Amino acid sequence: MSNAQAIRMERPQHFREQPQRAADGVGGDERERLMARIAELLRERDAVLVAHYYTDPDLQILADRTGGYVSDSLDMARFGAEHEASTLVVAGVRFMGETAKILTPEKRVLMPDLEATCSLDEGCPPDEFAAWCDQYPDRTVVVYANTSAAVKARADWVVTSSIALDIINHLKAKGEKLLWGPDKHLGDYLQRETGADMILWDGSCIVHEEFKGLELEQLRAEHPEALVLVHPESPRAVVEQADVVGSTSKLLEAVTTRDEKQFIVATDAGIFHKMLEAAPEKELLKAPTAGRGATCSSCAHCPWMAMNGLRSLLRVLEEGDNEIHVDEAVAERARVSLGRMMDFAAARRRVVAGDA
């Protein structure tokens, strides 16, 4: 490995303290009342609900019931851009709302809570990232979707975990040297899988970084028949034990298509709703987050995703606030890097369809 490939930015994380509040749980008659009223308002406001796999199951159920969509960030962006609704309601974290606004500037984009952010986004301040990129003018800048609009505007390419390997392989084949940000674990995985010349920003996801390699090894010994599913934002010691590594969509696909009956899952526990909905006969085990060096006993859920709830969604639809705005100059530049990913994904689908 070259010196350039081995470099890491040594810097502290800059994300804000984790939120202490989360979506209030509701049940029984109140849950059904809230869901019925939200569905009514979605129709009245010409709005569609798009929810990430990591949000509360009630929001995922509501999106499905009302003609919305539940998926990972790439498909959320695609669905929002293609849907005819004039208003998109994005249940997720702020960068997802910004991405929807960038790709569909003519639409109104609302979120249940504008403070729902992401540790990767917060750990990659745009000014610092731009200054870092300026040190390597000969390198192509590739950023993960979990970043602000301003960081996307500085990038040449944006990728999600579901398409990152394909794009990095594509750029490597063209002989390009890369700057990667902000998730160092995902970057390390991509670098090892592709052999690309990459310099990595030192960021990480507070959820996935808590999965523990030693404790996962012990859990595997207790459940030797279980298939291990790992999101590549996890540390190398966890990724190296995986039977399947990939995006939330890929992990969901594994649960529904593989013959195994038991799965150890190393990603946000919000995905369990769709996994159990699709394969109720399967048994799902959370990969361990406790153990030596842990900062909590069960970190497998994003605290910012948990800020999305039925009550906050209802309030947004009733009051029409919490609208996402992106500076047009920033959006125009970010649209280029996002557009490259969307065009690449569309071309890739056409090739797959042609081969079929």
C-alpha positions, 0 to 999 in steps of 0.5 A: 500500500502506498503512503498516500493510501495509508494517510488518515486525517487525524482530527476530533469529531465535530458533531453535536451532542446526541439528542436526548429527546426521541419520538414519543411512543403511541399505541392503541386508539391514539396510534390509529387516530394519528395515522388516519389524520396524517393519511388524510392530510397527506392527501389534502396537501398533495404530499407523499411520505418517504421513510428510511428503513431506520425510522420508527416502524409506525412511520414505515407502516404509514408510508406503505399504507399511503402510497409512499415509500420505505427504502435506503437513501438512494431509492428514497432520492429516486422515488422522490424525484419521480413521484408526482406529489408537489410536497415530499415529507422525508422521515429520516435525517436532515441530509436526506431532506436536503438531497430531496430538495436538491434533486427536486427544487420545484417541490416542497420538502418537509421533515418531522424534525429539522434537528434530526441530523447524522454524526457523519454529517456533523463530523464533516464541516464543509469549510474544513472538508473543502480545505482538506480537498484543496490539499489534493487538487489532483484527486477526484472527491467522492463523498458518502450521501451522509453529508451536508449539501455544502459537502456534496457541492464540493464533491465530484461524486456522491455515493450511497452504500448500495452503489459505492463499490460499483462507482469506486471500481468505475473510477479506479478503472479510469485511473483516478486517485480518490479522496473519500469522506466522511466514513472511514470504515466504509472507505476502508472497506471500499479501498480493500475491496477495490484496491483503489488509491484512496485517502480517507477522511476520519469520520464514523457513524456513532451507531455502526462504530459501536459494534464489537469484533470480539463480542461478535465472534463470541455470539457467532460461536453461540449461534454457529448456524446464523448468517452474519449481515454487516453494514460496511460502516462498521469497523473492520473487525466486524466486517471481516466476520460477515457472510454478507456485507452491504447496504440496508437493501442488500441485508434485507434481500439476504434475509428474504432470499437466503435459506438460513433461519437465523441472522446476526445483524450489524446495522441499525435495528430499525431495519428489523421491521422490514426484515420481519415483515418480509420474512416473519419466520426468520430469527434476527439477533442484534450484533453486540455493541456492549463489551470492552471499550463500549460507551453504551450497552445497546447502541444499535439505533440512531438517536436522530432517526428516533426523533421522527414520530407520528406526533411530529409528523402530524404537527408538520402537516398541520402547520406546514413548517419544518421546510427544507431550504438549500441555497441555490448556488450550493444546490446547483453544484451538489446537483452535479455530483448527485446527478452523476450517481443517479445517471450511473445508477440508471445506466447500470439498471439499463445494462442489467435489464438488457442482460436479462 
